[in-house]
Amino acid sequence: MENQLLTTNRKALTINLDDKIYGTFAEIGAGQEVARHFFQAGAASRTIAKTISAYDMSFSDEIYGKSPRYVSRERLSAMLDHEYHLLHERLASSRGPTTRFFAFADTVATKSYGTKEDGQGWLGIRFQQEVGGEPNDILLHCRLLDEEIIQQQETIGILGVNLVFGAFQHHSEPETLIGSLFDHLNPGRLEINMIHFAGPAFAETDNRLMALQLVKQGHTRAVIFNPSGKPVQPSEALYKKPVLVARGSFRPITKVNLDMMTSARQQFVKDPRVQGQEPVVVMEITMNNLLAEGKVDPGDFLARVDILNALGFHVIISAYPEYYRLATFFRRYTREKIGIAMGINNLLEIFKEKYYEQLDGGLLEAFGRLFKTTVKLYIYPMQRQALSYYRRFSAVAQLLDKTGENGEGLDDMITADNLLVDDHLKHLYQHLRQNEYITAIENFDTNVMDIAGGRVMEQLNQNNPEWQSAVPPQAADIIKVRKLFGCKG
């Protein structure tokens, strides 16, 4: 009985029947869908001190102060600040000794008629874990994926009830709380791409791990961390900015990873669509990389993010194994140029047709999606002698099966200009090269090209100090001080 999933109505009623819980609902943009559930459940007078819906911008500004954007984290925080302060100011003396106060707020933009933009919203709750205690915050951002406005309003109502219930019932288990946010919401109705916990109830909670949970539990396909290590809403980092991204395991990042990104960036900023703008430079780790051993090691994950952040990179954790899906994710937030830096092994891999069998148009459809809007691949070269080390990539293995274990007949330096692809794909490859969808990275450092991440990990595990020469000095310092990736100091 304890594991039975409560209905949305029952969750609202459970909160209403708790005489110690009392607070305010402030909602803008999707009706008063959350408060409505609490009113309809019954006994709402035990829980609700006030509801407010300041739709008019002038009224909203007068209450919460001006804001550059009305559906934003800043507006949500202003709403929570104002409503919680007012509640505490007016009722602390009379109800404070017996009550856990809360203020719930949301600011939402549902789907507009005549546009293709998804609805989106910010929701949050400020609440006391215990009577008289300091308040705690849970803030989240969601995309609303239903086609009809009334369905998006319904989604906000259910999500808001789940958030209020989760705050009071699951605050000691944040991972469980995150999962409960989707109770009674079918997959495909919404995506939560940012969540933030703060306050004494979450003193031991790492928001980076909670962001990872969103991807791991399937509530979003990607989360992003800024160079300070904070999870942020994707549009906060990417909106109207050119983006340069590289994918890898970065366990740890090596000098060759850094050289690839540095060289690609030098060319990227010279592109006419990028000149004069500062691109967002992103390192992406897929869940496949994190799940290499069947489960995510939190310490290992945080170590990778910390090092990449220390080197000044944004970090994305994604569930996008295909590059065309990654490009679609970026295109949701920016119309500027997107550059993807990759090695020869990965370029060969994206030409493998087996990865696109689920698409009606196969590889051609995948490439159409990948390159349809200002996407360019920047290809880092590979020494021929290194090919055998990458035999684990099926496309590299296929190339070696054709040319011999040492790549006989291939140039010593394999680049985007002399790469061999399957005969029936040669014309497609030439088309992409001639139209500059694929370009060779220039001015690379030949002194670091023999570095391979797998060898670095072997050296770390063997306590071989040679690993230090293969990684950026700043990364080496962090690894040694924190004894990461098996380093013994």
N, C-alpha and C positions, 0 to 999 in steps of 0.2 A: 504493500500500500504506500510505503514511503517513497518508492520510485515512480509512482503513478504521476504522469504529466498532468498538471493542473490546467484547466481551461483558462483562457484569458479572463473571463468573467470571474472565475474562482480566485485567480491571482489578485485581481482588484479587490474582491471581497475580503480576502485574507488580510490585505493591508488595511482596509477600512475597519475591520474588527479588532485591529491592534490598537488599544487605547493610548499607547505611547507614541504613535506615529501621527504627525500633524504637519501640514505644510501647504504650499502654494503651487499652482500650475499656471505657467505663462507660455502661451503658444501663439506663434505667428506663422501664417502662410498655408496651413492645411486644415483650417477649422480648429475646433477644440476636441480633436479626436481622442487624445489621451485622457483628458478630464472626463469626457463623455463616458468612457468605460467605468470609471470610478463612480460616477453618478448613477449609472444604470445598474451597477452591482448591488446597490443598497448600502445603507449606513454611511453614506458619504460625509454626513455632517461630523462624523467622528474623526475624519482624516483631512478634509479640505477646509482650509482657512479662507482661501480666495482663489478664483480663477480669473485670468485676464487674457485678452486677445487684442493687442494694439496693432491693428492692420494698417491704419493710416500712417504714413512715414512721419508726418509732423507730430502726431501723438506719440509714436514710438520714440522719436528723437527727444521729445520733451521728457519722457520717462527714463530712457536709458542712455541718453546722450547721442550725439551724431556718430555715424559709422560710415566708412567709405563703401562698405557692402553690407547689405541687410541679412544675407544668408552667409554667415561667416563665423569663425571661431571667436573673433573679437566681439561680435554682437551677442553670441551665446554667453560668453563670460560676463558681459555687461548686464545681461538679463539675470543671470544667477547672482551676481554681486548685489544688484539692487533688490531683488525679491527676497533673498535670504536675509540681507541686512534689515529690511523693513519688517520681516516676520519676527526676527529675533528682537528687534528694537521694541516692537509693540507687545510681544507676548512672553518674552523671557521671564519677566517678574511674576506673571500669573501662571504660566504653564511650564516654564523652564525646569523646575525641580522634578517634573514627572514625564517630560516629553522629549522625544527625539525629533527634532525639527528637520524639515527638508524643503528644498525648492527645486521643482522640476521646470525645465524650459526647453523649448524647441523653436527653431526658426527654419522654415522649409520653403522651397520653391518646387511646387509640383509641375508636371509636364505642361508646357504651354501649347495652346492650339496653334497648329501651323508650323511647329518647329520639330526638329529631330532630337533636340537636347533632352537627355534624361532628367527626371526630377532629382533633387538632392536636398539634403538637410543636415543640420547640426542639432543634436540632442544632448542634454546633460542633466545631471542631478547633483545637487549639493546636499549632503545629509550627515546627520550625527549617527555614528555607530552605537554610541551609548549616551544615556541621558547626561546632559551637561558637558559632553565631550566636544573636542574641536571638530569642525566639519571636514568632510571628505568630498572629493569630486570624482565623477566619472563623466567624461566627454567623449562623444563619438561623432563621426561623419559617415553618412550613408548615401549611396546612389539608389534611386527608386526606379525600378526597371519595368513595372507594370505599364501597359499601354494607356489605360484609362485613369483619369484624374481621381475618380471615386475609389479605384483600387489602391492608388498611391496613398490617399488619405487613410484608407483602412489599414494599410501597412504601417503608417506612422502611428496609428492608434495602438496596434498590437505591439509594435516595437517599444513604444513608450511605456506600456504596462510592464513588459518584460524587463525593461531597464529599472523601473521603480522597484519591482518585486525582487530582481536580482541584487540590487544595491542593499536591501535590507536582509535578504535571505541567504545570499551567496557571497557576501563581501569577503569572507575568509577563504574562499576558493575562486580566485579570479578566472581561472581557466574554465571552471564550471559556469561561472557567470557569463562568460563570453558565449559559450555554447547555448545557454538558455535564452539569449537574445533572439534566437531564431525559432523559438517555440511557436508552433502554429503558423509559421510562415514558410510556404513551399519554396524550394530552391528556384532561383530565377526571379524572385520578386524584388530582392534588394541585395545590395553588397555593402558591407561595412569595411571601409578601407583605412580607417584610423580610429584608434581608441587610446584614451589617456586616463590613467588612474593617479590620484594624488591624495595626500592626507594620511593621518596616523593609521587608519585601517589598512593602508596599502604601503606601509613603510618598507616591507620586504619585497614589494612587487617591482619588477623591472619592466618598464613599458616596452622595451625592445622585444622582450620575450612574449609579451602580450600581443604585440604586432605580429610576431611570427605565428602565434596561435591563430590569428585571423586567416592566414594563408593555410596553415596546417589543417584547420577545421573546415576549410572550403568556403569561408565567409567572404573572401576576396581572392583575386588572382595575383595581387601584387601589393606590397607595402614598401614605403620608401623612408629612408632615414637621411636627414641632412648631415653635413659634415660635423655638426656638434653631437651627433649620435641620437638625436631626438626623432621619433616617428612623426611624420607630418603628412597631411593630406596631399596627395599627388599634385593637385593644381597649385598648391602653395609653393612647391618647388619647381614645377614645370611650365606653368601658365605662360604662353606666348614667348617661350624661350627656345632657342636651338638646343638640341640634345645630342651628346656623343656618349655612346655606351659600349662597354665591353663585357662579355660574359666569361665567367671562369669559376673555379672552385676557390681560388685564392687561399689555399691552405699550405703555406702562406703565399702572399703576393711576392713575386720575384722581380728581379731587375728586367727580365724580358717582358713581363706584364706591363711594367711601368714604362719601358721604352716603347712598346706598342702604342700605349695610350698617349704618351708625349708626342711621338711622331705623327700619329693620326690627328691629334689636336692641332699641330702646326699646319697641317694641310686643311683641316676642317674650317679653321677661322679665316682662311683665304678664300673660301667659297663665296661667290657674290651674294648668296642668300644669307650668309652668316656675318660677313664683314661689318665691323662696328658694334657687334653684339658679343656679350660674354656668355658662352655656352654653359649649360649644366653638364658636368662630366660625371658619369655614373658608372659604377661597377655593379654588375648584376650577378647574383648567385641564385640558381634555380633550386627548387625543393628537391629535384633529383640529386643535385650535388650534396645537399644537406642530409639527404636520406641514404647516403652511400652505404651505410652499414645497417640500414633498416629502421633506424630511429635517429632523431635529432639530438645531438649532444648540446645542451644549452651553453656550456662553457666554451665549446669549440665554436659554436655559432657566434657568441659574443666576442670571442677573440678575433675572428675574421672581420667583424663589423668595426671593432675598435681600431684595428690596424688600418683598415681602409679609410676610416674617418680621420685618423691621425695624419694620413697623407693628403687630406683635403678633398676626398671624394664623397659624393652622395652614394648611397648603397641601396639597391633594390633587391628584395627577396621576392621571387616570382614563381608561379606555377605555369609558366609559359615555355614548354619545351621547344615549340616552333618559333623561329624568329619572326615570321609574319604576324603572329599573335602579339609578340612583344612590340612590334612596330605599331600595331593597332592600338595597343594600350597607350603609347606615347601620343599618338595622333588624337586621342580623346582630349588631351590637355593642351596641345600646341599645334599650330599650323606652320611652325618654322621648320627649318632643315633638321633632319634626323640622320646622324652618322652612326654606323655600327662597325666597330673595329673587331677584327677576328683574324685568327691564324689560318694558314693553308689547310690544316686538318679540318677545321670547322667549315671552311668554304667548300671543300670536297663533300663534307657531310650534308650540307643543305641541298646538294644536287642529287641526293639519293632519293629516288622516286618512292621507295617503300614508306617513307614518312608521311606521304600525302594521299595514301589510298582511301582515306575517309572523305576526301574532297571529290566532288563530281568531276572537277576539272584537273585533278591530280596536281602535279608539279607546276603546271602552267597557272592554275588558279592560285596556288600558294605564292608564286612569284608575282602574280598580278596584285595580290593583296600586299605583299611586302614592298613592292616598288611603286605603288600607284601614286603616292604623294611624297615627293622630295625626300626619298630615302636613298642613301648611298652607303655601300660597303667599302671599308678601308681594309685592305688585305696586307697583313704582316708576312714577310717571306719566311721560308724555312730552308735550312741547309739540307741537302739531299741525304747526308749521313744521319740526320735525325729522324728520317721517315720511319725507320724500323722501331723507334721508341714509341711511335704513335700508332702502332699496328692495332691497338685496342679499338681504334676508330674503324668501323667497318669499311668506310670509303678509302682510307689509307691502306688497309689490308688488301682491298681489291686492286688498288694501284700497284702495290708491291707484288701481288700475284701475277700481274701483267708484265712488270719490268724486272722482276727479280728482287731478292731480299735487300740488295743494296741500291735499288732504283737505277739499274744500268740503263744508259741512254738518256737519262734526265740531266738537266743542267745542275751544276753544283749548288746553285742558289735557285730554289723554286719560288717563283713570284706569281702575282696575278697575270703577268704578261706571258709566261711560258707554261702555265699550268695545263696538264692534260686532263680532260674530262672525257666521259664516254662518247664514242663517235656520234651517236644519235643526238647528243646534247651540245655538240661543238658550235653549231650555228646559233643556238640560243645563248651560249656563253659569249660568243663574239658580239652578238647584238647588245648584250648587257655591258660589255667592255666598251664598245664603240660609242654607246650613248651615255657612258660615264656613270652607270648605276653601280659598277664595280671598278675600283681603282686601286692601284698598287701603292702601298705606303713607301715613301722615300725617306732618305736621311736617317735610316735606322742604324743602330749601333751593332756592328758585327761582333764586338767583343763579348756580348751577352747572349748571343743566339744559341749557344750550346747548353744553356740553363734549362732544366726541366723540373717542374714542380714535384713530380714523383721522386726524383733523385734527392731533392732538398729534404723531403720528408724522411727518406731513408737515412740521410746523414743526421738529421735531428734525432731519429730513433736510435741511431748507433753512437750518439754523442760525438759525432765527427765535426770538429769546428769549421770544416770547409763550407758548411751551409751558410755561414755568415757572409761569405763573399758573393752569394747568389741572391741575396735579398737587399732591398733598400736599407741603408743604415738606420733610419728611424724605426723601420719595422723590426730590424734585428735587435735594437735596444729594448723594444717592448717585449719581444719574445723572450729575451734573456731575463729581464727583470721579473716577468710574470710566469716564466717557465711554461710557455705555451707549446702546443703541438709536440709534446714529449721532450722538450728541451730540459736538460738538467742543470742549466745555468752556465 
